[in-house]
Amino acid sequence: MRRGERALGLDLNFYSDELIEVAGLMGLDYVNYDGQHGPITPETIDRFCRMCDGYGLTPSMRVPDHQPGNILNYLDRGIRSIIVPLTETKEQAKSLVRSCFFAPIGFRSFTGQRILRYGLGGDFKTVMEDTNASFLLVPQLETITAYNNLDEILTVNGIEVFAGGPSDLAQSMGHVGEADHPDCLRVTTEGEAKIHAAGKKLFSEVMIGLNATESVQDSIAAFLKENGR
């Protein structure tokens, strides 16, 4: 992102050691795990981070909620990029920054042994500075309330990238199942313009992922077609 490049990754809503290995061996930049809609335990994320670290991948995840204790648990496992669903207010955004970054940016609790590399990662000050510098926080704007409050949300320091949520935005606007409704598209377009005007980026401009489930479905569909079914 600092170089103006877009990271390429693999999106998982189920856990697979093998797919993480393949992603690393083929030269992808990150793997993102969906902890909001996929099955999740702290042990799963701990293993996920170990696998990613071993194959030179950035471990990223969508966390299930805004609870500081839950977020800290995943960060202490080694997650270095989080997407946070249903971010609607400036107060929520400020709370996320406080939970995700060490001082002076936030006040993330100090810290798990994996982050310290079991005491082999250097002095505490350097570890905290390096962790802040290499961490990406991505709030997800998924309701009309979020877009109505976007001007205030954009004033929060520590957040450089925002993601959307078109289907939930449509629900919140009374257009259930119509993410491409003109009213929804207008709100999204206006919101994206505000994000850019504030010098910030869209998630799709920073990270783009191949969805593992959709890729398997596409391969099966092609296989069936090739064999007349």
C-alpha positions in Angstrom: 0.0 0.0 0.0 2.8 2.4 0.9 4.3 1.8 -2.6 1.0 2.4 -4.3 0.6 -1.3 -5.1 -2.3 -3.6 -4.5 -1.8 -6.8 -2.5 -3.1 -10.1 -3.9 -4.6 -12.7 -1.6 -6.9 -15.6 -0.9 -10.2 -15.2 0.9 -11.3 -18.2 3.1 -14.6 -18.7 4.9 -13.5 -22.2 6.0 -10.1 -23.2 7.4 -7.5 -25.1 5.3 -3.8 -25.6 6.0 -3.4 -26.8 2.5 -4.8 -23.7 0.8 -2.6 -21.5 3.0 0.4 -23.5 1.9 -0.6 -23.2 -1.8 -1.2 -19.5 -1.4 2.3 -19.0 0.0 4.1 -21.3 -2.4 2.4 -19.5 -5.4 3.5 -16.1 -4.2 0.3 -14.5 -2.9 0.7 -11.6 -0.4 -2.0 -12.5 2.2 -4.7 -14.8 3.3 -7.9 -13.3 4.7 -10.2 -15.4 7.0 -13.9 -14.5 7.4 -14.4 -14.6 11.2 -17.9 -13.0 11.0 -19.6 -15.7 8.8 -17.2 -18.6 9.0 -16.6 -21.0 11.9 -14.0 -19.5 14.3 -12.2 -20.2 17.5 -9.0 -18.5 18.9 -7.2 -21.8 18.3 -8.1 -21.7 14.6 -6.8 -18.1 14.3 -3.6 -19.0 16.2 -2.9 -21.8 13.7 -3.9 -19.6 10.8 -1.3 -17.0 11.9 1.4 -19.6 12.4 0.7 -21.0 8.9 0.7 -17.6 7.3 3.9 -16.6 9.0 5.6 -19.8 7.9 4.8 -19.1 4.3 5.5 -15.4 4.2 1.8 -14.3 4.1 0.1 -11.5 5.9 -2.6 -13.0 8.1 -5.8 -10.9 7.8 -9.3 -11.5 9.0 -12.8 -10.0 9.4 -13.5 -10.1 13.1 -17.1 -10.9 14.2 -17.8 -7.8 16.2 -16.5 -4.6 17.9 -15.8 -6.2 21.3 -12.3 -5.0 22.4 -11.6 -8.3 24.2 -12.4 -10.3 21.1 -10.3 -8.0 18.9 -7.4 -8.2 21.3 -7.5 -12.0 21.4 -7.2 -12.2 17.6 -4.4 -9.5 17.5 -2.5 -11.4 20.1 -2.6 -14.5 17.9 -0.8 -12.5 15.2 -3.4 -11.0 12.9 -1.9 -8.0 11.2 -4.9 -6.7 9.2 -8.5 -6.7 10.4 -11.8 -5.8 8.8 -14.5 -4.7 11.3 -18.2 -5.1 10.2 -21.0 -2.6 10.9 -19.0 0.4 11.8 -21.5 3.2 12.0 -20.2 6.1 14.2 -17.2 8.2 15.0 -17.2 6.8 18.6 -17.0 3.2 17.3 -14.2 4.2 14.9 -12.2 5.8 17.8 -12.8 2.7 20.0 -11.4 0.5 17.2 -8.2 2.6 16.9 -7.8 2.5 20.7 -8.1 -1.3 20.6 -5.9 -2.0 17.7 -2.9 0.3 18.1 -0.3 0.7 20.9 0.3 4.3 22.2 0.6 7.0 21.0 -2.0 6.1 18.4 -4.2 3.9 20.6 -4.0 2.0 23.8 -3.8 -1.7 22.8 -3.1 -3.9 25.8 0.5 -5.1 26.0 0.8 -8.0 24.7 0.9 -11.7 23.7 4.0 -13.8 23.6 3.6 -14.4 19.8 3.8 -10.6 19.2 7.0 -10.5 21.3 8.4 -13.5 19.5 8.7 -15.1 22.9 11.1 -12.4 24.0 13.3 -12.7 20.9 11.7 -9.8 19.0 13.8 -7.0 20.4 13.0 -4.3 23.0 9.4 -3.6 23.8 9.4 0.0 22.4 10.7 -1.3 19.0 8.2 -4.1 18.9 5.3 -1.7 19.7 6.4 0.8 17.0 6.9 -1.9 14.4 3.5 -3.5 15.2 1.8 -0.2 14.8 3.6 0.6 11.5 2.7 -2.8 9.9 -1.0 -3.0 11.1 -4.0 -2.2 8.9 -7.4 -1.4 10.3 -10.3 -1.5 7.9 -13.8 -0.5 9.2 -16.7 -1.7 7.1 -19.4 0.8 6.1 -22.5 -1.3 5.7 -25.6 0.8 6.7 -27.1 4.1 5.7 -26.3 5.3 9.3 -22.6 4.7 8.6 -22.7 6.8 5.4 -24.7 9.5 7.1 -22.0 9.7 9.7 -19.1 9.3 7.3 -17.9 12.9 7.5 -17.3 12.5 11.3 -15.8 9.0 10.9 -13.3 10.3 8.4 -11.8 12.6 11.0 -10.6 9.7 13.2 -6.8 9.3 13.0 -5.4 5.8 12.5 -7.8 4.7 9.8 -6.6 4.8 6.2 -8.8 2.3 4.4 -12.5 1.6 4.4 -14.5 -1.3 3.0 -18.2 -1.4 2.0 -21.0 -3.9 2.5 -23.5 -3.4 -0.4 -26.0 -6.1 0.6 -26.4 -4.9 4.2 -26.5 -1.3 3.0 -29.4 -2.2 0.7 -31.2 -3.8 3.7 -30.7 -0.7 5.8 -32.2 1.4 3.0 -35.3 -0.8 2.6 -34.1 -2.4 -0.6 -33.7 -6.0 0.6 -31.7 -8.1 -1.9 -31.2 -5.2 -4.2 -27.5 -4.1 -3.7 -27.5 -2.6 -7.2 -30.6 -0.4 -6.6 -29.9 3.1 -7.9 -30.3 4.7 -4.4 -27.7 2.3 -2.9 -25.3 2.9 -5.7 -25.7 6.7 -5.3 -24.9 6.4 -1.6 -21.9 4.3 -2.2 -20.5 6.5 -5.0 -20.9 9.6 -2.8 -19.3 7.9 0.1 -16.3 6.8 -2.0 -15.8 10.3 -3.2 -15.7 11.5 0.4 -13.2 8.8 1.3 -10.9 9.9 -1.5 -11.3 13.6 -0.7 -10.1 12.8 2.8 -6.9 11.2 1.4 -8.0 7.7 2.3 -8.5 4.6 0.3 -11.0 1.9 -0.5 -10.3 -1.7 0.5 -10.5 -2.8 -3.1 -7.7 -0.3 -4.0 -5.4 -1.9 -1.4 -6.2 -5.6 -1.3 -7.9 -7.9 -3.8 -8.7 -11.5 -2.9 -9.6 -14.7 -4.8 -12.6 -16.3 -3.0 -11.7 -19.9 -2.4 -15.3 -21.2 -2.3 -16.3 -19.4 -5.5 -13.2 -20.7 -7.2 -14.1 -24.3 -6.4 -17.6 -23.7 -7.6 -16.4 -22.3 -10.9 -14.0 -25.2 -11.4 -16.8 -27.7 -10.7 -19.1 -25.9 -13.1 -16.5 -26.0 -15.8 -15.8 -29.7 -15.1 -19.5 -30.6 -15.4 -19.8 -28.7 -18.6 -16.8 -30.3 -20.1 -18.3 -33.7 -19.4 -21.8 -32.9 -20.6 -23.5 -32.4 -17.3 
